[in-house]
Amino acid sequence: VLLERGTKLVGETRGQVGQGAARVFVLWTEARTPAGVIVPLDSPGTDELGRSGLPGDVNHHFWERFGAAMLISVIDGAVQASLQSSNRGGGPIIYNPAASENVLTEVLKETINIAPTIIKHNGDRIQVLVARDLDFRSVYELRSLSTGR
């Protein structure tokens, strides 16, 4: 391996993480060694088996997506139960459940499409599928071991 320990990879993610995704798709643009050597890579990140993308911890943002809708449903149910129990004595109480349904629909429209977040921790092992030949001639010099040159 010509890239020593401490080499830093520079890359960029491709596309937004969609619902159901469990990987971050990364294109590594270059490697920077501790000695100051910059190696252009233009190669994808993979897992240990060479599958495209880097696996990570997925946060589906469940409470951000559904919490407000569940709270509205609970409040609506409590209001309906309260109205039914207080209406035992007679007079009409007008309640329009369509209003809370409209609010619930709007809240879900706003929050249902929150994309998951995939976290890849610093120091995690990654793989780079080198997609082309790398030329180190300008940096490293070949020497014969038998002549010592």
VENTAQUI-V390314 format. One record per pair of residues at least 4 apart in sequence whose C-alpha atoms are under 8 Angstrom apart, sorted by the first residue. I is the first residue (numbers start at 0). J is the second residue. Records with the same first field share a line. If there is no record, write none. Layout:
I=J, J
This chain:
2=6, 32
3=32, 33
5=32, 33
6=30, 31, 32, 33
7=30, 31, 32
8=27, 28, 29, 30, 31
9=27, 28, 29, 30, 31
10=25, 26, 27, 28, 29
11=25, 26, 27, 28
12=23, 24, 25, 26
13=24, 25, 26
14=24
16=20, 22, 23, 114, 115, 116, 117
17=114, 115
18=114, 115
19=115
20=115
21=54, 55, 56, 57, 117
22=52, 53, 54, 55, 117
23=52, 53, 54, 55, 117
24=43, 44, 51, 52, 53
25=43, 44, 52, 53
26=41, 42, 43, 44
27=40, 41, 42, 43, 44, 127
28=39, 40, 41, 42
29=37, 38, 39, 40, 41
30=36, 37, 38, 39, 40
31=35, 36, 37, 38
32=36, 37
36=138
38=133
39=133
40=129, 130, 131, 133
41=129, 130
42=127, 128, 129, 130, 131
43=51, 52, 127, 128, 129, 130
44=51, 52, 53, 125, 126, 127, 128
45=49, 50, 51, 52, 53, 125, 126, 127, 128
46=50, 51, 52, 53, 54, 125, 126
47=125, 126
49=126, 128
53=119, 125
54=117, 119
55=117, 118, 119, 120
56=117, 118, 119
57=115, 116, 117, 118
58=115, 116, 117, 118
59=114, 115, 116
60=64, 113, 114, 115, 116
61=65, 66
62=66, 67
63=67, 110, 113
64=107, 110, 111, 112, 113
65=69, 107, 110, 111
66=70
67=71, 106
68=72, 103, 106, 107
69=73
70=74
71=75, 99, 103
72=76, 103
73=77
74=78
75=79, 96, 99
76=80
77=81
78=82
79=83
80=84
81=85
82=86, 92
83=87
86=90, 91, 92
95=99
96=100
97=101
98=102
99=103
100=104
101=105
102=106
103=107
104=108
105=109
106=110
107=111
108=112
119=123
135=139
136=140
142=147, 148
143=147, 148
144=148
